[in-house]
Structures are given as structure tokens and as C-alpha cells.
Amino acid sequence: MRIFVTGGSGFLGKQVIQSLLSDDHEVFALARSAKSELKINELGATVVLGDLGDVESYQKYLNGVDVVVHCAAPVEFWGPWEKYQEGMIDATQNLAKAADRAKIKRFIHISSESVLQDKDPLMNISESESYPEEPNSYYGKSKKIVEEFLLSTSFSMEVLIIRPTFIWGPDSNALSTILKKVRSNDFMWVDNGNASFEAVHVKNVAEIVRLALVHGKDKSVYFVTDDEEATVREFFSRVFDSFNVPIPTKSIPGFLGASLACSIEGLWRLLRLKSTPLLTRFDLSFVNMPRKYNISKAKLELKYRPIINRDEGFKSLK
């Protein structure tokens, strides 16, 4: 197949490209900067120089492509709404419309579990769960708006939405940020880290994307996880062990964290501070919102099975 990938120089995008190339697909990857171009060249994909926000810069390269895999997104959980409107909502809507004009057969969008995150636990949740009125981050809100657009718009192409949980693995910026906080003694558990936690190794996300090229149904959403249970403390303690970092002992009660997060967010918005708040509702929910997703739909319709388990994944971090 001829496959067009966005976000190909990112943490997930690089793994997706490697997976697709290993199956002998012809991969074209959008690159906006020289740095991204270099990374994509090193992977062996064909570079398409262009800007996701400028349809004309890449429209012609969609001709003759079979599938679009849209990985690109501003993976940031604080900032002005305009950043998410332009970088997530407008960019994805324009890409989908351009792909449809080019008669692409299938459009695979990488979304996020954050579309469902508000303040309530997400235990034994399937893809049929209703969206909250307002997710607790602009990231989740913008991803939700994109999902609603893709599912409600009439396209000639098929649309599949993949909803990963926390994506982890070697070279993860998210893990690096958490480790930095631990080393500087700025990390605390919430309620001792006892909340049920979901995560998915980057190789497993690349695997479900590979399967979604040919399996799955139009206008469908699919959760993807490692399919292994753990609490927040169990999961991240193994991460810290992998990097020989002492496991933190400090913890705060969840009710106190929730009050602090709301107050801090309010202060930052009131003062129009450009820096990232010390604590946000999204930060809190990340380590204290119990969640367990039912991935039977992905197993049945996409034939998904994790290709790397947690033990192997933690060894790969060393």
C-alpha cells in the first residue's frame, strides 16, 4: 500500500513508520522542519515537505495514496485554546477533507483516552461510553471535537479512530518529564498511587495501526491498551526501577489535589500566565483517575493482540 503519515518524526510516528516499512508498504511522511526531514529520511520513508496547517503544501502528494495515518498533534496539556483549534481541530478537518478529495480509501486518526476524562472514574469502559460535556483539558476537548467531526461527516473514504491510553516506551518525552520531577523531588503520589491505571507500549500502538490498514469498520472507535492491569504506583515504580531512580514516598490526598488543581488553574488564567501551571486537573486525573478500558472490540474487529508485554517493555527502557 501507499501510506501517508503525519507526525512521522514524533515518538509514535517513528514507530508507526518502522512498522509499516517492515511490511513493505510505501510510506510518505509529512515534514515541516529540516530536523523532521532528517529523522524521516533516516527511517527510510519518503519525505513530503509541507505544513499540516497548509493544505496546498501537501494536497498533491495524497493522489494515489491508499491510507492516511494521522499521528500529528500538539501533545501539550496546557496553553491557549487557539493552539488546539489550529493545530488539532482545523488541521485534522482540513487533512480529512483533502484526503477525501484525493479519494483515499481509509483515514486512520490517532485520538486519545483524554476525550473521556473529566472527573469521574472510567472503569470497565467501552467505546460506546458517552463523551463528557467538557473534558478536563483543552487537549481532550479538541480531540473530542475532532472525533465528533470525523464520525458525523459523510466521507467517501472509511474513517477509523484509534484511542490509545498513556503511550510509553524508550525515548518517551512523557516518561522523561516524570523522571525529571522525581529526581528533583517534585513528584508526589496521589492517594498513594492506588488508582487503576492504563497504558500502552508504543510498539503496540504501531501494531494496531498496522492492523487497521485492512481490518475494522468505517466510523468506528477502538481503545488500545497493553491489556495488563496495574495501579499507578505499580506501573511507575517499575519505570523508576528501570532507570535506577528511587521510588518516591510522598503522597497527597486526592481531595486536596483536586482543590489545588482547580485553584492553580484559575490563578494562571486570571493572571494570564504563559508558563505551565504547577498542577492542573489533567495532571491530577493522570495519576488519580481510576480507569480500565474494555478492548474486546479491538481484539474482535482489528484482530489486535499486544506484540510486546510489560516485562519486555520495561526491559527495553534500560
N, C-alpha and C positions, 0 to 999 in steps of 0.2 A: 504493500500500500504506500501511497504518498501521503505523508502526515505533516501538518503544520502545527508547530508547538510555540506557545507564548510562555515567557518566563523560563526559557531554557537554560539560562545561566544561573538560576537560583538553586537553592537546596533541593527542592523536589524536582524541578525541571531537569536538572542534570541527570538525576537518576532515571527519570522517565525517558529521556533521550537514549541513555545507555541501554535500557531495556528494549526500546523499540528497534534500535540499531542491531541488537543481538538477534532479533527475529528477522533481520534483513529487510526491514522497511526502509523506505527512502524518507529521511526526515529533514524538514526545513524549519529553522528556528529563528524567530524574530529577535533582533538585537538592536538596541538603541545606542549603545556606547561602544567604544573601542575595547574596553575591558570585557564587556559581554561578548563581543565578537570573538575575542581571543579564546574565551572559555568554550564557546560553542565550536569553534574550529578544532580545539584540542579534543573535543568529544567525537568529532568526525561527522557532525551534521552540516548541512548546507546553511550558511548564514544568509538571512534576509535582513538587510539594513532598513530600519524603519522605526516608527514610533507608534505604539499601540493607540495613542490618542489621535493619530492622524491616519485615517482610513486610506487615503490616497497613497500613502507611503508604502503600503503593503498589499493593497487590493489585488493587483495583477498577479501576485505570487500565489493567490488562492486558486487560480484557474488550474484545473487538472488535479487538485488535491482531493483525496478521499475523505480524510478525517481531520478536524481541528481539535487539538487538545489545549485547552485554555488554563494554564497554570499561573499566569501572571496576576499579581495582586499586591497592593501595598500592605505587607504584613506588619502593620503597626496598629496599636490598640488605643492610641490617643492622638489627637490632632484636630485641626479644623475640619468641619463637615465637607468643605469644598474638595479637600484631598480625596475623600472617599467617593464623592459624587463624580468627580472627573476620572480618578484612577481606577475605580471599581465599576460604578454603575454605567457611566457614559461609555467608557472604554469597552466594557463587555457587550453592551447593547449594540454598539457600532460594529464590533467584531462579528457578533452573531448575524446581524443584518448583511454584512459584507460576505460572510460565509454562505448565507442563504442565496444571495445574488449569484455567487460563483458555483451554485449547485453542488455544494459539499454534501456528502451523503450523511455524515454524522458529526455532531458537535458535542464534545465531552468537556463539561465545565467542572473545575475543581472548586467546590464550595467549602463549607466548614460547619462543624457542630455548633459554632457560636451563633448560628441563626436561631437556635432554640434557647439560648442561655439568657435567662432573666434573673429570677431569684429562687425559683422552685427547683427541687431535685429532679433529675432526669433519669429515673430508674426504670429499667425494662421498657425503654422507649423504642418504637419502630418509626419508620419513615412516614407513617400516617399521622404522627403527632402534629397538632396544630401549632402554628407559629405563635410566639408570644406577641402581644401588641407592640412591645418595644424592647428588643434585645438590649442587654446592658452595656453594649459598646457600639461605637459607630461602625467598627469592622463588622460585627454581627448584623447590625441593621442594614448596612449596604449589601452584604452577602444575601440577606433575606430578600431585599428588593430585587436583586439580580435573579434569584431563584424564581420569584413570582413572575418576573418578566419572561423568563425562558419557558416556564411551564404554561403560561397563559397566551403566549404569542403563537400564531399559526405560521409555521415554517414548512417548507417542502423537505427540509432535512430533519433527521432524527436528533433529538436532544436528550442527553443523559447527564445527570448531575451526581457527582461523587462527593460525599460528605465525610472527609477524614476527621478523626479526633486529633489530639495532640500528636504532631508528626515529630519523630525523634530519630536519631542515628548519628553517625560520625559527621562532624563539621556542621552540626546544628547550631545556628545562632541563638536559638531559644535556650538550649542547654548551656551554651557559653555564658549567656546573661545570668542564668540561675547560679551557675558555679561561681561567677564573679561576686554575686551577692553573698554566697556562703563564705567565700574566702575573706570578704571584707566584714563579716559578721553582721550583715544586713538582712539575713534570711531568718524568717520565723515560720514555724508550722502554724496552722490554724486548727484549733480543736485537736491538737496533737497529730494532725495528718491522717485522721481516721476515715475520711470520706472515700467512698468508692471512686476509682479513677480509671479513665480510658485513655489509651494511647495507641499509636500505630507506627510501626517502623517504616522509614521512607521507602525501603525496598518492597514492602507490602502494598504501599500506595501505588508504586510503579507497576506492580503486578496487577492490581485491579484495573488500572488504566489500560494495560495490555489486553486484558480480557474484555474490557468494554469496547474495544475496537469492533468486535464481532458479536458479542453477547449482550443481553439486556434489551429492555423495551423502551420505545420512544416515550418521552415525557415522564421518565422515571427517576427517582432519587434513591441513592444507595449509600448507607453508612458503611464505613470500613474501619475496622479495629484490628488489633493483634489477636483478638479472640482469647485473651488471657486476663483473668481477674487479678486486681491488685488494689490496695489503698494508695493514697497519695504518698504516705510515708514509706510503704513497701517499695513502690516504684522508684522514687527519687533517692532512697537510701542505697539502692543498687547502683544508681547513676553515680552517686558520690563515692561509693566504694570503687567503682570502675576508674575513677580519677584520683583515688587515694586522698580524698577530701574528707575530713572529719564530719560525721553526721551531726547536724545542728540539734540542739536540745531545747531551745527556746520555743515557746508556743503562746498564742493568744486565743482567747475565746472567740468563737465565730460572731457572736452578737456585738462584741466590741469592735471587731474588724469591720463589720458591716457599717456600723455607725461612723467609724473613722473614714472609711472609703467614701461614703456619701458627703461627709463634711469636707474632705480634702478636694474632691471633685468640684464641689460647689465653690470653694475658695479659689481654686485655679481658674474657673470660668468667670467668677466675679472680678478677679484681678486681671483677667485675660493674659495669664502667664503662658509663655510659649514652651516652657520646659515640660517634661513628662511628670505628672504628679507622683508623689512618694507612694501612693496607694490608690488604686481605682477599684470600682465594683467588679470589673473584669478580672483584675489581678486576684481579687478575693475569691471569685467564683472558680477561677482556675484551680485553686488548691483546696476549696472547701465546698464545692457544689457536687453532691453525690450524683454519679451518672453511670449508667450501664445501658448500652445500646444492643438491640437485637439485630444481628447481621444475617439472619436467615434468608432475607431477600437477596442479598449479595451472593450468598452461597448457592441459592437455587437458580437465580436468573443469570448471574455472571460467572457461575462455577468457581467462585472465589474460595481459595484456601491460602492462609498465610504461607509464604515461602521462607520466612525466617522467624524463628521463635524468640522469646525474650532472652533465654540463656545465650543463644548465638548473638543476639543483638547487643547485649551488654558486653560480651567479649570483643565485639567489633569496635567498641568505644575506646578500648585500651590502646 
